[in-house]
Amino acid sequence: MDQNVNSKLITSVLPNGTGIPLVKLLKEETGISTGNVSNSRGTGTPAGNDFGDWVEVDVLEVVVDTDRADEIFSFIYEKSG
């Protein structure tokens, strides 16, 4: 990525355990070679859980050139399930 080009940060909250495999897919299929994955937890209401139950998720952050932001966002959305 050229430092003189505008960039966008894409932040995705993903099911637990899917962040690292998605980074590998990003590299293989789109050429994006960097991304940050962290594990978080909080309360929510995903299917099968009662309100207030702790839920673990992966948080993926990727910085991309502005002209590829929609493409990469769509890729992450489609591959994350």
C-alpha positions as CSV (number, residue, x, y, z in Angstrom):
1,M,0.0,0.0,0.0
2,D,1.3,3.4,-1.0
3,Q,1.7,5.8,1.9
4,N,0.5,8.7,-0.3
5,V,-2.9,7.1,-1.0
6,N,-6.0,7.5,1.1
7,S,-6.7,4.5,3.2
8,K,-9.7,3.0,5.0
9,L,-9.9,0.9,8.1
10,I,-12.3,-2.1,7.9
11,T,-13.2,-3.5,11.3
12,S,-15.2,-6.8,11.4
13,V,-16.6,-8.6,14.4
14,L,-16.5,-12.3,13.5
15,P,-17.4,-15.7,15.1
16,N,-14.7,-16.9,17.4
17,G,-11.9,-18.8,15.6
18,T,-12.6,-17.4,12.1
19,G,-10.2,-14.4,12.2
20,I,-6.9,-16.1,11.5
21,P,-8.2,-18.3,8.6
22,L,-9.8,-15.2,7.1
23,V,-6.5,-13.3,7.2
24,K,-4.9,-16.3,5.3
25,L,-7.7,-16.2,2.7
26,L,-7.2,-12.4,2.3
27,K,-3.6,-13.0,1.5
28,E,-4.1,-15.9,-0.9
29,E,-7.1,-14.4,-2.8
30,T,-6.8,-10.6,-2.6
31,G,-3.1,-10.0,-1.9
32,I,-3.8,-8.2,1.4
33,S,-0.8,-9.3,3.5
34,T,-1.5,-7.5,6.8
35,G,-4.3,-7.6,9.3
36,N,-4.8,-7.5,13.0
37,V,-6.9,-10.2,14.8
38,S,-7.8,-9.9,18.4
39,N,-10.2,-11.9,20.6
40,S,-12.9,-10.1,22.5
41,R,-15.9,-11.0,24.6
42,G,-19.0,-9.3,25.8
43,T,-22.7,-9.8,26.3
44,G,-25.1,-10.1,23.4
45,T,-27.9,-12.2,22.0
46,P,-26.5,-14.5,19.3
47,A,-28.6,-17.5,18.4
48,G,-28.8,-20.1,21.1
49,N,-27.7,-17.7,23.9
50,D,-29.7,-15.9,26.5
51,F,-29.4,-12.2,26.9
52,G,-26.4,-11.4,29.1
53,D,-24.4,-14.6,28.3
54,W,-20.8,-14.0,27.6
55,V,-19.9,-14.4,23.9
56,E,-16.3,-14.6,22.5
57,V,-15.6,-13.1,19.1
58,D,-12.7,-12.4,16.8
59,V,-12.2,-8.7,15.8
60,L,-10.4,-8.3,12.4
61,E,-8.9,-5.0,11.4
62,V,-7.5,-4.4,7.9
63,V,-6.2,-1.2,6.4
64,V,-6.8,-1.0,2.6
65,D,-6.5,1.5,-0.2
66,T,-9.7,3.5,-0.6
67,D,-10.2,2.2,-4.1
68,R,-10.3,-1.4,-2.9
69,A,-12.3,-0.9,0.3
70,D,-15.7,-2.0,-1.1
71,E,-14.1,-5.1,-2.7
72,I,-12.3,-6.2,0.4
73,F,-15.3,-5.5,2.6
74,S,-17.5,-7.7,0.4
75,F,-14.8,-10.4,0.4
76,I,-14.7,-10.4,4.2
77,Y,-18.6,-10.3,4.4
78,E,-18.9,-13.3,2.0
79,K,-16.1,-15.4,3.5
80,S,-16.9,-14.9,7.2
81,G,-20.2,-16.7,7.0
